[in-house]
Amino acid sequence: MLTIRSRHALAAVTAAVALPLALTACGMNDSGANDSAADGPSAGAASTPGGAGENTPGGAGEKAAADGPFGPACASVPKDGAGSFDGMAKDPVATAASNNPALSTLVTAVKKAGLVDTLNNAQNITVFAPTNDAFAKIPKAELDKVLNDKATLTKVLTYHVVGQKLTPQQLENGSFETLEKGTVTTSGSGEAYKVNGTANVVCGNVPTANATVYIVDSVLMPPM
Protein backbone atom coordinates (compact mmCIF):
# COMPACT_ATOMS: atom_id res chain seq x y z
CA MET A 1 0.00 0.00 0.00
CA LEU A 2 2.87 2.37 0.66
CA THR A 3 4.12 1.94 -2.92
CA ILE A 4 0.68 2.69 -4.40
CA ARG A 5 0.27 5.81 -2.24
CA SER A 6 3.72 7.01 -3.25
CA ARG A 7 2.84 6.58 -6.88
CA HIS A 8 -0.41 8.51 -6.37
CA ALA A 9 1.43 11.34 -4.63
CA LEU A 10 4.07 11.51 -7.35
CA ALA A 11 1.37 11.65 -10.05
CA ALA A 12 -0.41 14.49 -8.25
CA VAL A 13 2.78 16.52 -7.91
CA THR A 14 3.64 15.94 -11.59
CA ALA A 15 0.17 17.07 -12.71
CA ALA A 16 0.34 20.17 -10.53
CA VAL A 17 3.64 21.19 -12.07
CA ALA A 18 2.70 20.31 -15.65
CA LEU A 19 -0.54 22.29 -15.74
CA PRO A 20 0.91 25.82 -15.32
CA LEU A 21 3.78 24.92 -17.65
CA ALA A 22 1.30 23.87 -20.33
CA LEU A 23 -0.72 27.03 -19.88
CA THR A 24 2.44 29.13 -20.21
CA ALA A 25 3.54 27.28 -23.34
CA CYS A 26 0.14 27.99 -24.93
CA GLY A 27 0.50 31.70 -24.20
CA MET A 28 -2.42 31.73 -21.73
CA ASN A 29 -0.52 33.67 -19.07
CA ASP A 30 -1.19 37.41 -19.40
CA SER A 31 1.51 38.80 -17.18
CA GLY A 32 3.42 40.19 -20.21
CA ALA A 33 6.71 39.29 -18.56
CA ASN A 34 7.16 35.86 -20.10
CA ASP A 35 9.01 35.78 -23.43
CA SER A 36 6.49 33.36 -24.92
CA ALA A 37 3.79 36.02 -24.71
CA ALA A 38 5.59 37.97 -27.43
CA ASP A 39 5.46 35.02 -29.81
CA GLY A 40 1.68 35.13 -30.25
CA PRO A 41 1.00 38.56 -31.74
CA SER A 42 4.19 38.65 -33.81
CA ALA A 43 4.01 35.18 -35.31
CA GLY A 44 1.95 36.17 -38.34
CA ALA A 45 3.52 39.57 -38.94
CA ALA A 46 5.63 40.16 -42.01
CA SER A 47 8.00 42.33 -40.01
CA THR A 48 9.01 40.36 -36.98
CA PRO A 49 12.76 41.16 -36.91
CA GLY A 50 13.76 43.73 -34.36
CA GLY A 51 13.71 42.03 -30.99
CA ALA A 52 12.75 43.90 -27.85
CA GLY A 53 11.41 46.95 -29.64
CA GLU A 54 8.43 44.93 -30.90
CA ASN A 55 6.91 44.68 -27.45
CA THR A 56 7.01 48.38 -26.70
CA PRO A 57 3.49 49.53 -25.79
CA GLY A 58 1.89 51.47 -28.62
CA GLY A 59 -0.91 53.14 -26.72
CA ALA A 60 -3.82 51.45 -24.95
CA GLY A 61 -2.26 48.00 -24.88
CA GLU A 62 -1.77 47.92 -28.67
CA LYS A 63 1.43 46.48 -30.14
CA ALA A 64 3.57 49.13 -31.78
CA ALA A 65 4.74 48.58 -35.34
CA ALA A 66 7.89 46.53 -35.62
CA ASP A 67 11.26 48.02 -36.52
CA GLY A 68 11.28 46.48 -40.00
CA PRO A 69 8.96 46.79 -43.00
CA PHE A 70 5.29 45.98 -42.40
CA GLY A 71 2.03 45.82 -44.31
CA PRO A 72 0.19 43.48 -46.70
CA ALA A 73 2.02 44.61 -49.84
CA CYS A 74 5.40 43.76 -48.31
CA ALA A 75 4.71 40.09 -49.10
CA SER A 76 5.14 40.81 -52.83
CA VAL A 77 8.63 42.27 -52.42
CA PRO A 78 11.32 39.92 -53.78
CA LYS A 79 13.20 37.93 -51.17
CA ASP A 80 16.59 38.69 -52.68
CA GLY A 81 18.27 40.83 -55.30
CA ALA A 82 18.25 44.60 -55.86
CA GLY A 83 14.47 44.81 -55.39
CA SER A 84 14.48 43.03 -52.02
CA PHE A 85 14.45 44.90 -48.72
CA ASP A 86 18.16 44.20 -48.26
CA GLY A 87 18.88 45.38 -51.80
CA MET A 88 16.82 48.56 -51.46
CA ALA A 89 18.60 49.41 -48.21
CA LYS A 90 21.90 49.66 -50.14
CA ASP A 91 20.64 52.10 -52.82
CA PRO A 92 19.46 55.72 -52.65
CA VAL A 93 15.70 56.06 -52.83
CA ALA A 94 15.10 56.77 -56.53
CA THR A 95 17.40 53.93 -57.53
CA ALA A 96 15.82 51.60 -54.97
CA ALA A 97 12.33 52.41 -56.27
CA SER A 98 13.42 51.63 -59.83
CA ASN A 99 14.12 48.05 -58.73
CA ASN A 100 10.56 47.57 -57.43
CA PRO A 101 8.14 46.68 -60.29
CA ALA A 102 5.15 47.96 -58.29
CA LEU A 103 6.63 51.49 -58.40
CA SER A 104 7.42 51.72 -62.12
CA THR A 105 4.89 54.52 -62.81
CA LEU A 106 6.32 56.56 -59.96
CA VAL A 107 9.84 56.04 -61.29
CA THR A 108 8.74 57.17 -64.75
CA ALA A 109 7.21 60.30 -63.22
CA VAL A 110 10.35 61.05 -61.21
CA LYS A 111 12.47 60.77 -64.35
CA LYS A 112 10.10 63.03 -66.33
CA ALA A 113 10.30 65.65 -63.60
CA GLY A 114 14.10 65.45 -63.46
CA LEU A 115 14.04 64.58 -59.76
CA VAL A 116 16.21 61.45 -59.75
CA ASP A 117 19.37 63.21 -58.57
CA THR A 118 17.41 65.42 -56.16
CA LEU A 119 15.94 62.41 -54.40
CA ASN A 120 19.09 60.30 -54.53
CA ASN A 121 21.26 63.07 -53.10
CA ALA A 122 18.89 64.16 -50.33
CA GLN A 123 19.64 62.92 -46.84
CA ASN A 124 17.33 61.55 -44.15
CA ILE A 125 14.03 61.98 -46.00
CA THR A 126 10.72 60.13 -46.04
CA VAL A 127 9.00 59.28 -49.31
CA PHE A 128 5.34 58.32 -49.57
CA ALA A 129 5.52 56.22 -52.74
CA PRO A 130 2.31 55.57 -54.68
CA THR A 131 2.00 52.18 -56.34
CA ASN A 132 1.16 51.65 -60.00
CA ASP A 133 -2.41 50.88 -58.91
CA ALA A 134 -2.53 54.22 -57.10
CA PHE A 135 -1.69 56.07 -60.31
CA ALA A 136 -4.23 53.89 -62.17
CA LYS A 137 -7.00 55.41 -60.02
CA ILE A 138 -6.44 58.73 -61.80
CA PRO A 139 -8.32 59.04 -65.12
CA LYS A 140 -5.83 58.45 -67.94
CA ALA A 141 -6.39 61.82 -69.62
CA GLU A 142 -5.77 63.62 -66.33
CA LEU A 143 -2.70 61.52 -65.52
CA ASP A 144 -1.21 62.08 -68.97
CA LYS A 145 -1.74 65.81 -68.57
CA VAL A 146 0.13 65.84 -65.26
CA LEU A 147 2.94 63.64 -66.57
CA ASN A 148 3.49 66.04 -69.47
CA ASP A 149 3.44 69.20 -67.35
CA LYS A 150 6.82 69.31 -65.61
CA ALA A 151 5.91 72.10 -63.18
CA THR A 152 2.71 70.37 -62.01
CA LEU A 153 4.41 66.98 -61.90
CA THR A 154 7.23 68.36 -59.78
CA LYS A 155 4.71 69.92 -57.41
CA VAL A 156 2.83 66.63 -57.03
CA LEU A 157 5.94 64.50 -56.56
CA THR A 158 7.67 66.77 -54.05
CA TYR A 159 4.41 66.79 -52.06
CA HIS A 160 5.16 63.11 -51.38
CA VAL A 161 8.51 63.87 -49.73
CA VAL A 162 9.13 64.95 -46.14
CA GLY A 163 12.53 66.33 -45.15
CA GLN A 164 13.07 63.96 -42.22
CA LYS A 165 12.98 60.24 -41.60
CA LEU A 166 9.68 59.32 -39.97
CA THR A 167 9.16 56.30 -37.74
CA PRO A 168 5.81 54.48 -37.61
CA GLN A 169 5.25 55.94 -34.15
CA GLN A 170 5.56 59.47 -35.56
CA LEU A 171 2.80 58.66 -38.05
CA GLU A 172 0.27 57.92 -35.30
CA ASN A 173 -0.94 61.52 -35.20
CA GLY A 174 1.36 63.67 -37.29
CA SER A 175 1.52 66.72 -39.50
CA PHE A 176 4.62 67.24 -41.62
CA GLU A 177 5.86 69.84 -44.06
CA THR A 178 6.76 68.45 -47.49
CA LEU A 179 9.43 69.53 -49.96
CA GLU A 180 6.59 71.13 -51.93
CA LYS A 181 6.04 73.32 -48.81
CA GLY A 182 2.58 71.89 -48.25
CA THR A 183 1.56 69.70 -45.33
CA VAL A 184 0.61 66.03 -45.12
CA THR A 185 -1.19 64.57 -42.13
CA THR A 186 -0.86 61.01 -40.88
CA SER A 187 -2.86 58.88 -38.48
CA GLY A 188 -3.09 55.29 -37.29
CA SER A 189 -1.33 52.84 -35.03
CA GLY A 190 0.28 49.41 -34.97
CA GLU A 191 0.60 48.50 -38.63
CA ALA A 192 -2.37 50.47 -40.04
CA TYR A 193 -1.76 54.07 -41.12
CA LYS A 194 -3.39 56.63 -43.40
CA VAL A 195 -1.94 59.70 -45.09
CA ASN A 196 -4.24 62.70 -45.54
CA GLY A 197 -7.08 60.52 -44.29
CA THR A 198 -7.44 58.59 -47.56
CA ALA A 199 -4.19 56.94 -48.68
CA ASN A 200 -3.39 53.68 -46.89
CA VAL A 201 0.17 52.61 -46.13
CA VAL A 202 0.37 49.16 -47.74
CA CYS A 203 4.06 48.51 -47.08
CA GLY A 204 5.73 50.82 -44.62
CA ASN A 205 9.02 51.58 -42.93
CA VAL A 206 11.09 50.38 -45.89
CA PRO A 207 14.71 51.55 -45.55
CA THR A 208 16.85 52.82 -48.41
CA ALA A 209 20.36 54.28 -48.21
CA ASN A 210 19.07 57.82 -47.68
CA ALA A 211 15.34 57.56 -47.01
CA THR A 212 12.49 55.74 -45.34
CA VAL A 213 9.74 54.71 -47.76
CA TYR A 214 6.04 54.23 -47.03
CA ILE A 215 4.30 52.72 -50.05
CA VAL A 216 0.73 54.04 -50.36
CA ASP A 217 -2.32 53.03 -52.39
CA SER A 218 -3.34 56.53 -53.53
CA VAL A 219 -1.57 59.50 -55.07
CA LEU A 220 -1.38 62.46 -52.69
CA MET A 221 -2.57 65.68 -54.33
CA PRO A 222 -1.38 69.05 -53.02
CA PRO A 223 -3.70 72.05 -53.10
CA MET A 224 -3.44 73.52 -56.59
Solvent accessible surface area in square Angstrom, and as a share of the most:
residue,aa,sasa,rsa
1,M,157,0.70
2,L,142,0.70
3,T,83,0.48
4,I,83,0.42
5,R,156,0.57
6,S,60,0.39
7,R,164,0.60
8,H,124,0.55
9,A,57,0.44
10,L,121,0.60
11,A,62,0.48
12,A,63,0.49
13,V,90,0.52
14,T,81,0.47
15,A,62,0.48
16,A,68,0.52
17,V,83,0.47
18,A,50,0.39
19,L,113,0.56
20,P,69,0.43
21,L,117,0.58
22,A,53,0.41
23,L,71,0.35
24,T,39,0.23
25,A,82,0.64
26,C,101,0.61
27,G,38,0.37
28,M,130,0.58
29,N,42,0.22
30,D,139,0.72
31,S,83,0.54
32,G,63,0.60
33,A,90,0.69
34,N,60,0.31
35,D,124,0.64
36,S,33,0.21
37,A,32,0.25
38,A,28,0.22
39,D,91,0.47
40,G,55,0.53
41,P,82,0.52
42,S,17,0.11
43,A,85,0.66
44,G,79,0.76
45,A,27,0.21
46,A,74,0.57
47,S,1,0.01
48,T,55,0.32
49,P,88,0.55
50,G,45,0.43
51,G,49,0.47
52,A,91,0.71
53,G,31,0.30
54,E,16,0.07
55,N,87,0.44
56,T,72,0.42
57,P,106,0.67
58,G,15,0.15
59,G,57,0.55
60,A,114,0.89
61,G,78,0.75
62,E,81,0.36
63,K,56,0.24
64,A,4,0.03
65,A,4,0.03
66,A,3,0.03
67,D,87,0.45
68,G,12,0.11
69,P,20,0.13
70,F,0,0.00
71,G,11,0.11
72,P,111,0.70
73,A,34,0.27
74,C,7,0.04
75,A,76,0.59
76,S,90,0.58
77,V,10,0.06
78,P,57,0.36
79,K,176,0.75
80,D,110,0.57
81,G,51,0.49
82,A,55,0.42
83,G,8,0.07
84,S,3,0.02
85,F,55,0.23
86,D,106,0.55
87,G,10,0.10
88,M,2,0.01
89,A,41,0.32
90,K,159,0.67
91,D,35,0.18
92,P,41,0.26
93,V,6,0.03
94,A,12,0.10
95,T,50,0.29
96,A,0,0.00
97,A,11,0.09
98,S,57,0.37
99,N,50,0.26
100,N,8,0.04
101,P,100,0.63
102,A,46,0.36
103,L,1,0.00
104,S,56,0.36
105,T,34,0.20
106,L,12,0.06
107,V,19,0.11
108,T,64,0.37
109,A,0,0.00
110,V,11,0.06
111,K,128,0.54
112,K,99,0.42
113,A,4,0.03
114,G,51,0.50
115,L,16,0.08
116,V,48,0.28
117,D,99,0.52
118,T,70,0.41
119,L,14,0.07
120,N,29,0.15
121,N,109,0.56
122,A,25,0.19
123,Q,124,0.55
124,N,88,0.45
125,I,5,0.03
126,T,0,0.00
127,V,11,0.06
128,F,0,0.00
129,A,2,0.02
130,P,0,0.00
131,T,18,0.10
132,N,45,0.23
133,D,108,0.56
134,A,0,0.00
135,F,8,0.04
136,A,77,0.60
137,K,126,0.53
138,I,33,0.17
139,P,86,0.54
140,K,153,0.65
141,A,84,0.65
142,E,87,0.39
143,L,25,0.12
144,D,51,0.26
145,K,152,0.65
146,V,24,0.14
147,L,27,0.13
148,N,115,0.59
149,D,59,0.30
150,K,125,0.53
151,A,80,0.62
152,T,37,0.21
153,L,3,0.02
154,T,41,0.24
155,K,67,0.28
156,V,6,0.03
157,L,8,0.04
158,T,19,0.11
159,Y,8,0.03
160,H,4,0.02
161,V,4,0.03
162,V,2,0.01
163,G,51,0.49
164,Q,82,0.36
165,K,83,0.35
166,L,2,0.01
167,T,65,0.38
168,P,6,0.04
169,Q,84,0.37
170,Q,76,0.34
171,L,0,0.00
172,E,56,0.25
173,N,143,0.73
174,G,13,0.12
175,S,76,0.49
176,F,22,0.09
177,E,109,0.49
178,T,4,0.03
179,L,71,0.35
180,E,32,0.14
181,K,154,0.65
182,G,17,0.16
183,T,73,0.42
184,V,0,0.00
185,T,67,0.39
186,T,6,0.03
187,S,50,0.32
188,G,32,0.30
189,S,34,0.22
190,G,7,0.07
191,E,59,0.26
192,A,72,0.56
193,Y,7,0.03
194,K,81,0.34
195,V,0,0.00
196,N,49,0.25
197,G,50,0.48
198,T,98,0.57
199,A,0,0.00
200,N,55,0.28
201,V,9,0.05
202,V,27,0.16
203,C,1,0.00
204,G,0,0.00
205,N,21,0.11
206,V,1,0.00
207,P,58,0.37
208,T,8,0.05
209,A,58,0.45
210,N,6,0.03
211,A,1,0.00
212,T,15,0.09
213,V,5,0.03
214,Y,0,0.00
215,I,8,0.04
216,V,0,0.00
217,D,34,0.17
218,S,22,0.14
219,V,20,0.12
220,L,4,0.02
221,M,86,0.38
222,P,5,0.03
223,P,107,0.67
224,M,144,0.64
